[in-house]
Amino acid sequence: MHETVIANNIIKEAEKQGQVQELYLEIGELAHVPANELLECLKTLVDWKINSKEIQAKVKCSCSYEGHPTILERGHDSFLIECPKCKSIPEITEGKDIKITKVIVE
């Protein structure tokens, strides 16, 4: 239950701000845990209003391509991507982080 560990870390970090009522997250398309699994887990652990925004993955490739990768496989804590232009493995520049962007407290 990798998502539970991540969810608990998010909860602990948010609670440093006070009595949480609402939480805003940005979840990368290629984050360690798929957004739907993380949100479902958070909702079982807290009764806060949770707002999320998925951040689309962006890559940079040695062939000069910059943009969204081809996602060949997406699993729990894993993914397989390639450059849509040359089929090599590109460098991920965006879309793999989970960020707390705002916490509303009492």
Rosetta constraint file for C-alpha pairs under 8 A:
AtomPair CA 1 CA 5 HARMONIC 7.13 0.50
AtomPair CA 2 CA 6 HARMONIC 6.58 0.50
AtomPair CA 2 CA 33 HARMONIC 7.53 0.50
AtomPair CA 3 CA 7 HARMONIC 5.90 0.50
AtomPair CA 3 CA 33 HARMONIC 6.08 0.50
AtomPair CA 3 CA 37 HARMONIC 6.88 0.50
AtomPair CA 3 CA 38 HARMONIC 5.54 0.50
AtomPair CA 3 CA 41 HARMONIC 6.77 0.50
AtomPair CA 4 CA 8 HARMONIC 5.98 0.50
AtomPair CA 4 CA 38 HARMONIC 7.69 0.50
AtomPair CA 4 CA 41 HARMONIC 6.36 0.50
AtomPair CA 4 CA 42 HARMONIC 7.82 0.50
AtomPair CA 5 CA 9 HARMONIC 6.29 0.50
AtomPair CA 6 CA 10 HARMONIC 6.28 0.50
AtomPair CA 6 CA 38 HARMONIC 7.80 0.50
AtomPair CA 7 CA 11 HARMONIC 6.18 0.50
AtomPair CA 7 CA 38 HARMONIC 6.58 0.50
AtomPair CA 7 CA 41 HARMONIC 6.76 0.50
AtomPair CA 7 CA 42 HARMONIC 5.67 0.50
AtomPair CA 8 CA 12 HARMONIC 6.14 0.50
AtomPair CA 8 CA 42 HARMONIC 7.99 0.50
AtomPair CA 9 CA 13 HARMONIC 6.16 0.50
AtomPair CA 10 CA 14 HARMONIC 6.09 0.50
AtomPair CA 10 CA 100 HARMONIC 7.53 0.50
AtomPair CA 11 CA 15 HARMONIC 6.05 0.50
AtomPair CA 12 CA 16 HARMONIC 6.58 0.50
AtomPair CA 13 CA 17 HARMONIC 7.72 0.50
AtomPair CA 14 CA 18 HARMONIC 7.63 0.50
AtomPair CA 14 CA 20 HARMONIC 6.98 0.50
AtomPair CA 14 CA 23 HARMONIC 7.62 0.50
AtomPair CA 14 CA 100 HARMONIC 7.75 0.50
AtomPair CA 14 CA 103 HARMONIC 6.42 0.50
AtomPair CA 15 CA 19 HARMONIC 6.34 0.50
AtomPair CA 15 CA 20 HARMONIC 6.17 0.50
AtomPair CA 17 CA 103 HARMONIC 7.26 0.50
AtomPair CA 17 CA 105 HARMONIC 7.03 0.50
AtomPair CA 18 CA 105 HARMONIC 5.77 0.50
AtomPair CA 18 CA 106 HARMONIC 7.29 0.50
AtomPair CA 19 CA 105 HARMONIC 5.14 0.50
AtomPair CA 19 CA 106 HARMONIC 5.61 0.50
AtomPair CA 20 CA 48 HARMONIC 6.85 0.50
AtomPair CA 20 CA 103 HARMONIC 6.81 0.50
AtomPair CA 20 CA 104 HARMONIC 5.96 0.50
AtomPair CA 20 CA 105 HARMONIC 4.35 0.50
AtomPair CA 20 CA 106 HARMONIC 6.56 0.50
AtomPair CA 21 CA 48 HARMONIC 5.13 0.50
AtomPair CA 21 CA 49 HARMONIC 6.38 0.50
AtomPair CA 21 CA 103 HARMONIC 7.76 0.50
AtomPair CA 21 CA 104 HARMONIC 5.68 0.50
AtomPair CA 21 CA 105 HARMONIC 5.24 0.50
AtomPair CA 21 CA 106 HARMONIC 6.53 0.50
AtomPair CA 22 CA 48 HARMONIC 5.28 0.50
AtomPair CA 22 CA 49 HARMONIC 4.59 0.50
AtomPair CA 22 CA 50 HARMONIC 5.84 0.50
AtomPair CA 22 CA 51 HARMONIC 7.67 0.50
AtomPair CA 22 CA 103 HARMONIC 5.94 0.50
AtomPair CA 22 CA 104 HARMONIC 4.96 0.50
AtomPair CA 22 CA 105 HARMONIC 6.90 0.50
AtomPair CA 23 CA 48 HARMONIC 6.94 0.50
AtomPair CA 23 CA 49 HARMONIC 6.26 0.50
AtomPair CA 23 CA 50 HARMONIC 4.87 0.50
AtomPair CA 23 CA 51 HARMONIC 6.08 0.50
AtomPair CA 23 CA 100 HARMONIC 7.46 0.50
AtomPair CA 23 CA 102 HARMONIC 6.05 0.50
AtomPair CA 23 CA 103 HARMONIC 4.79 0.50
AtomPair CA 23 CA 104 HARMONIC 6.38 0.50
AtomPair CA 24 CA 50 HARMONIC 6.04 0.50
AtomPair CA 24 CA 51 HARMONIC 4.73 0.50
AtomPair CA 24 CA 52 HARMONIC 5.68 0.50
AtomPair CA 24 CA 100 HARMONIC 5.97 0.50
AtomPair CA 24 CA 101 HARMONIC 5.49 0.50
AtomPair CA 24 CA 102 HARMONIC 4.96 0.50
AtomPair CA 24 CA 103 HARMONIC 6.31 0.50
AtomPair CA 25 CA 50 HARMONIC 7.66 0.50
AtomPair CA 25 CA 51 HARMONIC 6.24 0.50
AtomPair CA 25 CA 52 HARMONIC 4.66 0.50
AtomPair CA 25 CA 53 HARMONIC 6.32 0.50
AtomPair CA 25 CA 98 HARMONIC 7.07 0.50
AtomPair CA 25 CA 99 HARMONIC 5.59 0.50
AtomPair CA 25 CA 100 HARMONIC 4.63 0.50
AtomPair CA 25 CA 101 HARMONIC 5.53 0.50
AtomPair CA 25 CA 102 HARMONIC 7.22 0.50
AtomPair CA 26 CA 52 HARMONIC 5.69 0.50
AtomPair CA 26 CA 53 HARMONIC 4.85 0.50
AtomPair CA 26 CA 54 HARMONIC 5.78 0.50
AtomPair CA 26 CA 55 HARMONIC 6.43 0.50
AtomPair CA 26 CA 97 HARMONIC 7.80 0.50
AtomPair CA 26 CA 98 HARMONIC 5.73 0.50
AtomPair CA 26 CA 99 HARMONIC 5.12 0.50
AtomPair CA 26 CA 100 HARMONIC 6.51 0.50
AtomPair CA 26 CA 101 HARMONIC 6.76 0.50
AtomPair CA 27 CA 31 HARMONIC 6.61 0.50
AtomPair CA 27 CA 35 HARMONIC 6.12 0.50
AtomPair CA 27 CA 52 HARMONIC 6.98 0.50
AtomPair CA 27 CA 53 HARMONIC 6.19 0.50
AtomPair CA 27 CA 54 HARMONIC 4.85 0.50
AtomPair CA 27 CA 55 HARMONIC 5.85 0.50
AtomPair CA 27 CA 95 HARMONIC 7.41 0.50
AtomPair CA 27 CA 96 HARMONIC 7.50 0.50
AtomPair CA 27 CA 97 HARMONIC 6.21 0.50
AtomPair CA 27 CA 98 HARMONIC 4.54 0.50
AtomPair CA 27 CA 99 HARMONIC 6.52 0.50
AtomPair CA 28 CA 35 HARMONIC 7.72 0.50
AtomPair CA 28 CA 54 HARMONIC 5.61 0.50
AtomPair CA 28 CA 55 HARMONIC 4.56 0.50
AtomPair CA 28 CA 56 HARMONIC 6.27 0.50
AtomPair CA 28 CA 57 HARMONIC 6.74 0.50
AtomPair CA 28 CA 94 HARMONIC 7.53 0.50
AtomPair CA 28 CA 95 HARMONIC 3.91 0.50
AtomPair CA 28 CA 96 HARMONIC 4.48 0.50
AtomPair CA 28 CA 97 HARMONIC 5.11 0.50
AtomPair CA 28 CA 98 HARMONIC 6.00 0.50
AtomPair CA 29 CA 34 HARMONIC 7.10 0.50
AtomPair CA 29 CA 35 HARMONIC 7.43 0.50
AtomPair CA 29 CA 54 HARMONIC 6.15 0.50
AtomPair CA 29 CA 55 HARMONIC 5.73 0.50
AtomPair CA 29 CA 56 HARMONIC 5.25 0.50
AtomPair CA 29 CA 57 HARMONIC 5.60 0.50
AtomPair CA 29 CA 95 HARMONIC 5.31 0.50
AtomPair CA 29 CA 96 HARMONIC 6.23 0.50
AtomPair CA 30 CA 34 HARMONIC 7.27 0.50
AtomPair CA 30 CA 57 HARMONIC 6.48 0.50
AtomPair CA 30 CA 74 HARMONIC 8.00 0.50
AtomPair CA 30 CA 79 HARMONIC 7.15 0.50
AtomPair CA 30 CA 95 HARMONIC 5.73 0.50
AtomPair CA 30 CA 96 HARMONIC 4.51 0.50
AtomPair CA 30 CA 97 HARMONIC 7.65 0.50
AtomPair CA 31 CA 35 HARMONIC 7.83 0.50
AtomPair CA 31 CA 77 HARMONIC 7.61 0.50
AtomPair CA 31 CA 95 HARMONIC 6.82 0.50
AtomPair CA 31 CA 96 HARMONIC 4.07 0.50
AtomPair CA 31 CA 97 HARMONIC 5.35 0.50
AtomPair CA 31 CA 98 HARMONIC 6.47 0.50
AtomPair CA 32 CA 76 HARMONIC 7.18 0.50
AtomPair CA 32 CA 77 HARMONIC 4.56 0.50
AtomPair CA 32 CA 78 HARMONIC 6.95 0.50
AtomPair CA 32 CA 96 HARMONIC 7.20 0.50
AtomPair CA 32 CA 97 HARMONIC 7.89 0.50
AtomPair CA 33 CA 37 HARMONIC 6.66 0.50
AtomPair CA 33 CA 38 HARMONIC 6.25 0.50
AtomPair CA 33 CA 76 HARMONIC 5.97 0.50
AtomPair CA 33 CA 77 HARMONIC 5.58 0.50
AtomPair CA 34 CA 38 HARMONIC 6.40 0.50
AtomPair CA 34 CA 76 HARMONIC 6.91 0.50
AtomPair CA 34 CA 77 HARMONIC 7.95 0.50
AtomPair CA 35 CA 39 HARMONIC 6.06 0.50
AtomPair CA 35 CA 54 HARMONIC 7.25 0.50
AtomPair CA 36 CA 40 HARMONIC 6.05 0.50
AtomPair CA 37 CA 41 HARMONIC 6.19 0.50
AtomPair CA 38 CA 42 HARMONIC 6.16 0.50
AtomPair CA 39 CA 43 HARMONIC 6.15 0.50
AtomPair CA 39 CA 50 HARMONIC 7.84 0.50
AtomPair CA 40 CA 44 HARMONIC 6.55 0.50
AtomPair CA 41 CA 45 HARMONIC 6.55 0.50
AtomPair CA 42 CA 46 HARMONIC 6.14 0.50
AtomPair CA 43 CA 47 HARMONIC 6.38 0.50
AtomPair CA 43 CA 48 HARMONIC 7.56 0.50
AtomPair CA 43 CA 50 HARMONIC 7.86 0.50
AtomPair CA 55 CA 94 HARMONIC 7.75 0.50
AtomPair CA 55 CA 95 HARMONIC 5.25 0.50
AtomPair CA 56 CA 68 HARMONIC 7.45 0.50
AtomPair CA 56 CA 94 HARMONIC 7.39 0.50
AtomPair CA 56 CA 95 HARMONIC 5.35 0.50
AtomPair CA 57 CA 67 HARMONIC 7.96 0.50
AtomPair CA 57 CA 68 HARMONIC 5.77 0.50
AtomPair CA 57 CA 69 HARMONIC 6.99 0.50
AtomPair CA 57 CA 92 HARMONIC 7.26 0.50
AtomPair CA 57 CA 93 HARMONIC 7.62 0.50
AtomPair CA 57 CA 94 HARMONIC 5.34 0.50
AtomPair CA 57 CA 95 HARMONIC 4.06 0.50
AtomPair CA 57 CA 96 HARMONIC 6.95 0.50
AtomPair CA 58 CA 66 HARMONIC 7.09 0.50
AtomPair CA 58 CA 67 HARMONIC 4.98 0.50
AtomPair CA 58 CA 68 HARMONIC 4.66 0.50
AtomPair CA 58 CA 69 HARMONIC 6.50 0.50
AtomPair CA 58 CA 92 HARMONIC 6.04 0.50
AtomPair CA 58 CA 93 HARMONIC 5.59 0.50
AtomPair CA 58 CA 94 HARMONIC 4.96 0.50
AtomPair CA 58 CA 95 HARMONIC 6.36 0.50
AtomPair CA 59 CA 65 HARMONIC 7.86 0.50
AtomPair CA 59 CA 66 HARMONIC 5.57 0.50
AtomPair CA 59 CA 67 HARMONIC 5.44 0.50
AtomPair CA 59 CA 68 HARMONIC 6.07 0.50
AtomPair CA 59 CA 69 HARMONIC 6.14 0.50
AtomPair CA 59 CA 83 HARMONIC 7.95 0.50
AtomPair CA 59 CA 90 HARMONIC 5.97 0.50
AtomPair CA 59 CA 91 HARMONIC 5.40 0.50
AtomPair CA 59 CA 92 HARMONIC 4.37 0.50
AtomPair CA 59 CA 93 HARMONIC 5.14 0.50
AtomPair CA 59 CA 94 HARMONIC 6.88 0.50
AtomPair CA 60 CA 64 HARMONIC 6.96 0.50
AtomPair CA 60 CA 65 HARMONIC 5.88 0.50
AtomPair CA 60 CA 66 HARMONIC 4.52 0.50
AtomPair CA 60 CA 67 HARMONIC 6.84 0.50
AtomPair CA 60 CA 90 HARMONIC 5.64 0.50
AtomPair CA 60 CA 91 HARMONIC 5.23 0.50
AtomPair CA 60 CA 92 HARMONIC 6.48 0.50
AtomPair CA 60 CA 93 HARMONIC 6.65 0.50
AtomPair CA 61 CA 65 HARMONIC 5.21 0.50
AtomPair CA 61 CA 66 HARMONIC 6.42 0.50
AtomPair CA 61 CA 83 HARMONIC 6.72 0.50
AtomPair CA 61 CA 88 HARMONIC 7.79 0.50
AtomPair CA 61 CA 89 HARMONIC 7.36 0.50
AtomPair CA 61 CA 90 HARMONIC 4.46 0.50
AtomPair CA 61 CA 91 HARMONIC 6.11 0.50
AtomPair CA 62 CA 90 HARMONIC 7.16 0.50
AtomPair CA 63 CA 85 HARMONIC 7.79 0.50
AtomPair CA 63 CA 86 HARMONIC 6.87 0.50
AtomPair CA 65 CA 83 HARMONIC 7.41 0.50
AtomPair CA 65 CA 85 HARMONIC 6.78 0.50
AtomPair CA 69 CA 81 HARMONIC 6.20 0.50
AtomPair CA 69 CA 82 HARMONIC 5.88 0.50
AtomPair CA 69 CA 83 HARMONIC 5.41 0.50
AtomPair CA 69 CA 84 HARMONIC 6.08 0.50
AtomPair CA 69 CA 90 HARMONIC 7.83 0.50
AtomPair CA 70 CA 81 HARMONIC 5.53 0.50
AtomPair CA 70 CA 82 HARMONIC 5.31 0.50
AtomPair CA 70 CA 83 HARMONIC 6.11 0.50
AtomPair CA 70 CA 84 HARMONIC 5.50 0.50
AtomPair CA 71 CA 79 HARMONIC 7.38 0.50
AtomPair CA 71 CA 80 HARMONIC 6.08 0.50
AtomPair CA 71 CA 81 HARMONIC 4.51 0.50
AtomPair CA 71 CA 82 HARMONIC 6.70 0.50
AtomPair CA 72 CA 79 HARMONIC 7.54 0.50
AtomPair CA 72 CA 80 HARMONIC 5.36 0.50
AtomPair CA 72 CA 81 HARMONIC 5.44 0.50
AtomPair CA 72 CA 82 HARMONIC 7.29 0.50
AtomPair CA 73 CA 79 HARMONIC 5.28 0.50
AtomPair CA 73 CA 80 HARMONIC 4.93 0.50
AtomPair CA 73 CA 81 HARMONIC 7.06 0.50
AtomPair CA 74 CA 78 HARMONIC 6.10 0.50
AtomPair CA 74 CA 79 HARMONIC 4.30 0.50
AtomPair CA 74 CA 80 HARMONIC 6.51 0.50
AtomPair CA 75 CA 79 HARMONIC 5.78 0.50
AtomPair CA 81 CA 89 HARMONIC 6.59 0.50
AtomPair CA 81 CA 90 HARMONIC 7.74 0.50
AtomPair CA 82 CA 87 HARMONIC 5.18 0.50
AtomPair CA 82 CA 88 HARMONIC 5.44 0.50
AtomPair CA 82 CA 89 HARMONIC 4.79 0.50
AtomPair CA 82 CA 90 HARMONIC 6.25 0.50
AtomPair CA 83 CA 87 HARMONIC 4.66 0.50
AtomPair CA 83 CA 88 HARMONIC 5.44 0.50
AtomPair CA 83 CA 89 HARMONIC 6.03 0.50
AtomPair CA 83 CA 90 HARMONIC 5.79 0.50
AtomPair CA 92 CA 96 HARMONIC 7.77 0.50
